[in-house]
Amino acid sequence: MSDASGNDTGLSLPAIRDQYQRLLQRLEANEREFRRLARSVWRVQEDERRRLARELHDGIGQNLTALKHRLAQLGEGMDAQQHARLDAAIALCSDTLEDTRELSRLLRPPILDDLGLEPALRWLARSQGESGGLSITVEIEPLPVLDGDLQTLLFRVAQEALNNVAKHARARHVLLRLVARGRYLQLQVADDGRGCDPQAVLGSGGSGLGGIRERLRLHGGRLELHSNPGDGARLRAIVPMDGQEGL
């Protein structure tokens, strides 16, 4: 075979095809290795979240509880002014204890590890609904047994989606739905809020959905966002149950 100048390259067409196939296989192998390493990093991050959550709950949380009880025992014999200051200290301790527990739950809710994905999603919807003034309906069809990484991934998608609704959508009603279709899982979050520009949301670093989209890609999945201004938003995450790319 000759090049554009008429010089003999010494490679036949079958040889070029063979080189192309080898190069393609090498690129695919590198891509698989990158996904494996990235998923390992994400798993380490979740393990660190779990450790910090337990430390907050079992360490700082228990110390604050003990401090609150000790303060309550100091009230005997105090005058009204001193008692008022003590009550303020106890109230501050109670607020700090609740903030610590909430931070622990947000880092890694124990219910996800103890009871699994469905109870964790229902807890998340109830918690977000109460704090954000939202009416959140949860629909979860019967699911097959899912591995821990996949459960964590879907929980984080739901968590980020509901956070965005609470912060930006100005919605009143939200639907959180999880179903299995063939070899894929579909997590949907739909709201009746003010809508958005999907490209701007997914392209910005502030919404957190860009990072979720990359995590889904690591598991062979994808993230879809459909919305028009004033017409709410519909987010859908689709991921294969085996975590292998096939979309």
C-alpha positions as CSV (number, residue, x, y, z in Angstrom):
1,M,0.0,0.0,0.0
2,S,1.2,3.6,-0.8
3,D,0.7,6.8,1.0
4,A,-0.5,10.1,-0.5
5,S,2.9,10.8,-2.0
6,G,3.1,7.4,-3.7
7,N,5.6,5.9,-1.4
8,D,5.2,2.3,-0.4
9,T,4.2,2.1,3.3
10,G,4.9,-1.6,3.5
11,L,1.5,-2.3,5.1
12,S,-1.3,-4.3,3.5
13,L,-4.9,-3.5,4.1
14,P,-5.4,-6.6,6.3
15,A,-2.3,-5.5,8.4
16,I,-3.8,-2.0,8.9
17,R,-7.1,-3.5,9.9
18,D,-5.3,-5.7,12.4
19,Q,-3.4,-2.8,13.9
20,Y,-6.6,-0.8,14.2
21,Q,-8.3,-3.7,16.0
22,R,-5.4,-4.0,18.4
23,L,-5.5,-0.3,19.1
24,L,-9.2,-0.4,19.7
25,Q,-8.9,-3.3,22.1
26,R,-6.1,-1.4,24.0
27,L,-8.3,1.6,24.3
28,E,-11.3,-0.4,25.5
29,A,-9.0,-2.2,28.1
30,N,-7.7,1.2,29.3
31,E,-11.3,2.5,29.6
32,R,-12.3,-0.5,31.7
33,E,-9.3,-0.1,33.9
34,F,-10.2,3.6,34.4
35,R,-13.7,2.7,35.3
36,R,-12.5,0.1,37.8
37,L,-10.1,2.5,39.5
38,A,-12.7,5.3,39.6
39,R,-15.2,3.0,41.2
40,S,-12.6,1.9,43.7
41,V,-12.0,5.6,44.6
42,W,-15.7,6.2,45.0
43,R,-16.0,3.1,47.2
44,V,-13.2,4.4,49.5
45,Q,-15.0,7.7,49.7
46,E,-18.2,6.0,50.8
47,D,-16.3,3.9,53.4
48,E,-14.8,7.2,54.8
49,R,-18.3,8.7,54.9
50,R,-19.5,5.6,56.8
51,R,-16.6,5.9,59.3
52,L,-17.1,9.6,59.9
53,A,-20.9,9.2,60.3
54,R,-20.3,6.5,63.0
55,E,-17.7,8.7,64.7
56,L,-20.1,11.6,64.8
57,H,-22.9,9.5,66.2
58,D,-21.0,7.2,68.6
59,G,-18.3,9.7,69.7
60,I,-19.4,13.3,69.6
61,G,-23.1,12.5,69.7
62,Q,-22.7,10.4,72.9
63,N,-20.4,13.0,74.5
64,L,-23.0,15.7,73.8
65,T,-25.7,13.5,75.3
66,A,-23.6,13.0,78.5
67,L,-22.9,16.7,78.7
68,K,-26.6,17.6,78.4
69,H,-27.4,15.2,81.3
70,R,-24.6,16.7,83.4
71,L,-25.8,20.2,82.8
72,A,-29.4,19.2,83.8
73,Q,-28.1,18.0,87.1
74,L,-26.6,21.4,88.0
75,G,-30.0,23.1,88.2
76,E,-30.6,22.4,91.9
77,G,-30.1,25.3,94.2
78,M,-29.7,27.9,91.4
79,D,-31.5,31.2,91.4
80,A,-33.8,32.2,88.5
81,Q,-31.1,34.1,86.6
82,Q,-28.6,31.3,86.8
83,H,-31.2,28.8,85.9
84,A,-32.1,30.7,82.8
85,R,-28.5,30.7,81.7
86,L,-28.3,27.0,82.4
87,D,-31.5,26.4,80.4
88,A,-29.9,28.3,77.5
89,A,-26.8,26.1,77.7
90,I,-28.9,22.9,77.7
91,A,-30.9,24.2,74.7
92,L,-27.7,24.9,72.8
93,C,-26.4,21.5,73.6
94,S,-29.6,19.9,72.4
95,D,-29.5,21.9,69.1
96,T,-25.8,20.9,68.6
97,L,-26.7,17.2,69.3
98,E,-29.5,17.3,66.7
99,D,-27.2,19.0,64.2
100,T,-24.6,16.3,64.8
101,R,-27.1,13.5,64.3
102,E,-28.4,15.1,61.1
103,L,-24.9,15.5,59.7
104,S,-24.2,11.9,60.6
105,R,-27.3,10.7,58.7
106,L,-26.5,12.8,55.7
107,L,-22.9,11.5,55.5
108,R,-24.1,7.9,55.6
109,P,-27.6,7.0,56.9
110,P,-27.3,3.8,58.9
111,I,-30.7,2.6,57.5
112,L,-29.0,2.1,54.1
113,D,-26.5,-0.3,55.5
114,D,-28.9,-1.9,58.0
115,L,-32.2,-2.3,56.1
116,G,-31.3,-1.6,52.4
117,L,-32.3,0.7,49.6
118,E,-36.1,0.8,49.8
119,P,-36.3,1.8,53.5
120,A,-33.5,4.3,53.0
121,L,-35.3,6.0,50.1
122,R,-38.5,6.2,52.1
123,W,-36.6,7.7,55.0
124,L,-34.9,10.2,52.6
125,A,-38.2,11.2,51.1
126,R,-39.8,11.7,54.5
127,S,-36.8,13.6,55.8
128,Q,-36.6,15.9,52.8
129,G,-40.3,16.4,52.7
130,E,-40.4,17.6,56.4
131,S,-37.4,19.9,56.1
132,G,-38.3,21.3,52.7
133,G,-42.1,21.5,53.0
134,L,-42.6,19.1,50.1
135,S,-45.2,16.4,49.5
136,I,-43.1,13.5,48.2
137,T,-44.8,10.3,46.9
138,V,-42.6,7.2,46.8
139,E,-43.3,4.4,44.4
140,I,-41.0,1.4,44.5
141,E,-41.8,-1.8,42.6
142,P,-40.4,-5.2,43.8
143,L,-36.7,-5.3,43.1
144,P,-34.1,-8.1,42.8
145,V,-31.2,-8.4,45.2
146,L,-28.8,-5.5,44.6
147,D,-25.2,-5.2,45.6
148,G,-24.1,-2.6,48.0
149,D,-22.4,-0.3,45.4
150,L,-25.5,-0.2,43.3
151,Q,-27.7,0.6,46.3
152,T,-25.4,3.4,47.4
153,L,-25.3,4.8,43.8
154,L,-29.1,4.9,43.5
155,F,-29.5,6.5,47.0
156,R,-27.0,9.2,46.2
157,V,-28.8,10.0,42.9
158,A,-32.1,10.3,44.8
159,Q,-30.5,12.4,47.5
160,E,-28.9,14.8,45.0
161,A,-32.1,15.1,43.0
162,L,-34.3,15.8,46.0
163,N,-31.7,18.3,47.3
164,N,-31.9,20.2,44.0
165,V,-35.7,20.2,44.1
166,A,-35.7,21.6,47.6
167,K,-33.2,24.3,46.8
168,H,-34.1,25.4,43.3
169,A,-37.4,24.1,42.0
170,R,-40.0,25.9,44.2
171,A,-42.1,22.8,43.9
172,R,-44.9,21.5,46.1
173,H,-45.2,17.9,44.9
174,V,-42.5,15.4,44.0
175,L,-42.7,11.8,42.8
176,L,-39.8,9.4,43.6
177,R,-40.1,6.2,41.6
178,L,-37.8,3.2,41.3
179,V,-38.5,0.3,39.0
180,A,-36.8,-2.6,37.3
181,R,-37.1,-3.0,33.5
182,G,-35.4,-5.9,32.0
183,R,-31.8,-5.8,33.1
184,Y,-31.9,-2.1,34.0
185,L,-33.0,-0.1,37.0
186,Q,-34.8,3.2,36.5
187,L,-34.9,5.9,39.2
188,Q,-37.2,8.8,38.4
189,V,-37.7,12.1,40.3
190,A,-40.4,14.4,38.9
191,D,-41.6,17.7,40.4
192,D,-44.1,20.4,39.6
193,G,-41.7,23.3,40.2
194,R,-40.6,26.2,38.0
195,G,-38.5,24.0,35.6
196,C,-35.0,24.7,34.4
197,D,-32.6,24.5,31.4
198,P,-31.4,20.9,31.4
199,Q,-28.1,21.7,29.6
200,A,-27.3,24.5,32.0
201,V,-28.1,22.4,35.1
202,L,-26.1,19.4,34.0
203,G,-23.2,21.5,32.8
204,S,-22.8,23.6,35.9
205,G,-20.8,22.4,38.9
206,G,-23.2,23.9,41.4
207,S,-26.1,21.5,41.1
208,G,-24.2,18.3,41.8
209,L,-26.0,16.5,39.0
210,G,-22.9,16.6,36.8
211,G,-21.0,14.5,39.4
212,I,-23.9,12.1,39.7
213,R,-24.0,11.7,35.9
214,E,-20.3,10.8,35.9
215,R,-20.9,8.2,38.7
216,L,-23.7,6.7,36.7
217,R,-21.3,6.4,33.7
218,L,-18.8,4.5,35.8
219,H,-21.6,1.9,36.3
220,G,-22.6,1.8,32.6
221,G,-25.6,4.1,33.2
222,R,-26.8,7.5,32.1
223,L,-28.7,10.5,33.5
224,E,-31.6,12.2,31.7
225,L,-33.2,15.5,32.6
226,H,-36.3,16.8,30.8
227,S,-37.7,20.2,31.7
228,N,-39.2,23.4,30.4
229,P,-39.5,26.8,32.2
230,G,-42.6,26.8,34.3
231,D,-43.4,23.1,33.6
232,G,-41.5,21.2,36.3
233,A,-38.6,18.8,35.8
234,R,-38.3,15.0,35.2
235,L,-35.0,13.4,36.1
236,R,-34.3,9.7,35.2
237,A,-31.3,7.6,36.1
238,I,-30.9,4.4,34.2
239,V,-28.3,1.9,35.2
240,P,-27.7,-1.8,34.4
241,M,-28.1,-4.2,37.4
242,D,-24.8,-5.8,36.6
243,G,-23.0,-2.5,36.4
244,Q,-21.7,-3.2,32.9
245,E,-21.9,-0.7,30.1
246,G,-24.7,-1.5,27.7
247,L,-26.6,1.7,27.1
